[in-house]
Amino acid sequence: MIVDCAVYRDGRRTRGPKDFSDALAEARAAEGFVWVGLHEPSEREFGLVAEEFALHPLAVEDALKAHQRPKLEVYDDSLFVVLKPVLYEPRSDAVSTGEIMIFLGDAFVVTVRHGESDGLATVRHRLEQEPEMLGQGPTSVLYAIADSTVDHYLDVAAELQADLEELEAEVFSPGGGRSRHTASRIYDFKRQITEFRRATGPLGLPMARLSGTGAGVFSPAVPFVDDRARPFFRDVSDHLTRVNESVEGLDRLVSDILSAHLAQTSVQQNDDMRKISAWAAMAAVPTMIAGIYGMNFDHMPELHWTWSYPAVIVLMALLELLLYRLFKRRDWL
């Protein structure tokens, strides 16, 4: 559905007409721009917008189907940018991603949002409080959305870092790694990091192009983006680099924690097997003696002696005590 539609002139919101073509004509006449925001539009709804703003069919198809990687594509009449905002759920410690598609033209911005991520109302409201920035045209909207998305990445990375520290403390606590759910928790956490990386990793190249560092310092300008905005996009790119480095560090740490947990499990299994073997050895001694004296022979040493039974019992007890002390000294029990 269409969430909002407004015409901005000199950095201030004006009362634009309801018809998109009239709004675009008014924006161009006033050297302003129109910003149309949509949330999971139907094919019919978005078809009207695409027709009025002459959006490229391939980009329109991507915007309707969603499930796109972060990217930047240049068409004849517009610029198409895909961002993947990340939502962190503290109760379940789960990471989910949405999608924001941005169509940028000479005098218009069309944003299409998918998923349960935070809406763009906060970004729009913040921009409307800064008319000087909003007066820079559609580029200011692209920058504000990218900046908000990447800044939220930093918050999510901090939350994941805190969760990883808790998981690490659990794994390395005395007896903590013995839980049958520990391995599944580590695996689930690794999946969350992978989901996070899918949103942050591919965004590096688009941000580099927008900041003018995609092919070196003298990389060509991106159409429909004001060259004066390059320093701002470089700032976003720097923040994104920090996020990607943090994600790489989290991924390495969780892999190390998983390896440590598997090593702990292996050591614990060896200890258990050693203890079982020790108890089995202790059980084997009286079984062997009882088995010998249980044989049906007439002539056996001390078979008819009165004190044979208590003597054998005492012998068994002494041997068991000797074995117990030996195994205990070697930490087998």
HUHUBEL-V122432 format. One record per backbone hydrogen bond with DSSP energy under -1.0 kcal/mol. CO is the residue of the C=O (numbers start at 1). NH is the residue of the N-H. If there is no record, write none. Layout:
# HUHUBEL-V122432
{{CO:NH} {CO:NH}}
This chain:
# HUHUBEL-V122432
{{1:39} {4:37} {6:35} {7:14} {8:33} {9:12} {12:9} {14:16} {19:23} {20:24} {21:25} {22:26} {23:27} {24:28} {25:29} {26:30} {27:32} {33:8} {34:109} {35:6} {36:111} {37:3} {37:4} {38:113} {42:46} {43:47} {44:48} {45:49} {46:50} {47:51} {48:52} {49:53} {50:55} {56:60} {57:61} {58:62} {59:63} {60:64} {61:65} {62:66} {71:82} {73:80} {78:75} {79:104} {80:73} {81:102} {83:100} {85:98} {87:96} {89:93} {89:94} {94:89} {96:87} {99:114} {100:83} {101:112} {102:81} {103:110} {104:79} {107:34} {108:105} {109:36} {110:103} {111:38} {112:101} {113:40} {114:99} {120:124} {121:125} {122:126} {123:127} {124:128} {127:130} {130:134} {131:135} {133:136} {134:137} {137:140} {138:142} {139:143} {140:144} {141:145} {142:146} {143:147} {144:148} {145:149} {146:150} {147:151} {148:152} {149:153} {150:154} {151:155} {152:156} {153:157} {154:158} {155:159} {156:160} {157:161} {158:162} {159:163} {160:164} {161:165} {162:166} {163:167} {164:168} {165:169} {166:170} {167:171} {168:172} {173:176} {175:178} {176:179} {179:182} {181:185} {182:186} {183:187} {184:188} {185:189} {186:190} {187:191} {188:192} {189:193} {190:194} {191:195} {192:196} {193:197} {194:198} {196:200} {197:201} {201:204} {203:207} {204:208} {205:209} {206:210} {207:211} {208:213} {208:214} {216:219} {222:225} {226:229} {227:230} {229:233} {230:234} {231:235} {232:236} {233:237} {234:238} {235:239} {236:240} {237:241} {238:242} {239:243} {240:244} {241:245} {242:246} {243:247} {244:248} {245:249} {246:250} {247:251} {248:252} {249:253} {250:254} {251:255} {252:256} {253:257} {254:258} {255:259} {256:260} {257:261} {258:262} {259:263} {260:264} {261:265} {262:266} {263:267} {264:268} {265:269} {266:270} {267:271} {268:272} {269:273} {270:274} {271:275} {272:276} {273:277} {274:278} {275:279} {276:280} {277:281} {278:282} {279:283} {280:284} {281:285} {283:287} {284:288} {285:289} {286:290} {287:291} {288:292} {289:293} {292:295} {295:297} {300:303} {305:308} {307:311} {308:312} {309:313} {310:314} {311:315} {312:316} {313:317} {314:318} {315:319} {316:320} {317:321} {318:322} {319:323} {320:324} {321:325} {322:326} {323:327} {324:328} {325:329} {326:330} {327:332} {328:331}}
